[in-house]
Amino acid sequence: MMNTCCKTCQMRYWAPLAALVLYSFWTASVASAAENSGIIAPGAAVELLADGFKFTEGPAADAAGNVYFTDQPNDRILKWSTDGKLSTFMEPCGRSNGLYFDAQGQLWACADEKNELWSIAPDGTVTVVVKQFDGKLLNGPNDLWIRPDGGIYFTDPFYKRPYWNRGPREQDVHGVYYLAPDRRRLIRVVDDLTQPNGIIGTPDGKILYVADIGAKKTFVYAIQPDGTLADKRLFCELGSDGMTIDTRGNVYLTGKGVTVFDPTGKQIEHIAVPEGWTANVCFGAADRQTLFITASRGLYGLRMQVHE
């Protein structure tokens, strides 16, 4: 019979060895998964492009591939050009959060200062398009996506801001809204989520993904011709601040880095980002093959094998 001392010695020897084997197996599995996902360019790594911001959000690429993003606490929209130069596009900018370009080159912004949806012309001229629903102030438009025919979906969670000059929340739910291409018809299309935040749709305009960051889930819907949504189903057990989608239909969620899911909801990749929080993502650059990542104080880029 083995005495207690021998047993203790063996445990001291085998426990670290077993842990090393398990760690090696885990790291090999992670590396294999990343290699097999086939979405990141060979040898590419997350690169810091610019920093010194307070909190970056809402990246959106124009037709040329220039990326616009917000530094919301500093109330400005910045531009990262295709030749790698940073400039200020608009300051102040209504505390803009999520951004998206339409087919006509207008930059749409979730202007959080007064809870509005803006259309911004290339010269910086602002048109306030939406500022209420059913005669009541919106909670605070957060993120948006524009479908091919020009219809706009945007999320409207309530995050109380220190710079607001308003009373209590007026909307009875944290909703998702649809603004028709005529810019006259505004309807609430989702009213049963805890805190909808990130949103993205497929290029054909048939499928919409909405992240419920409050419930830590993302849902997928079938888009109907009139803009309403049907066939809600769970996409994955992860919420998100911002979202994008690539040409293979993979969906990119943010929060702790960037987590990528295939169209079936299976996780295929995790991209670590050296910041406490990753807010949003988009594809940009002239070839649309760089993933731009807004994460707290920095703007990051990662070369990809896929594009928008």
ABEGO torsion letter per residue (X at the ends): XBBAAAAAAAAAAAAAAAAAAAAAAAAAAAAAAAAAAGABBBGBBBBBABBGBABBBGBBBBAAGBBBBBBAAAGBBBBBBAAGBBBBABOBAGGBBBBBBBAAGBBBBBBAAAGBBBBBBAAGBBBBABABBGGBBBAGBABBBBBAAGBBBBBBBBBBBAABBBBBBABABBBBBBBBAAGABBBBABAABABBBBBBBBAAGABBBBBBAAAGBBBBBBBBAAGBBBGBBBABBBBBABBBBBAAGBBBBBGBEBBBBBAAGBBABBBBBBBABBABBBBBEAAGABBBBBBEABBBBBBBABBX
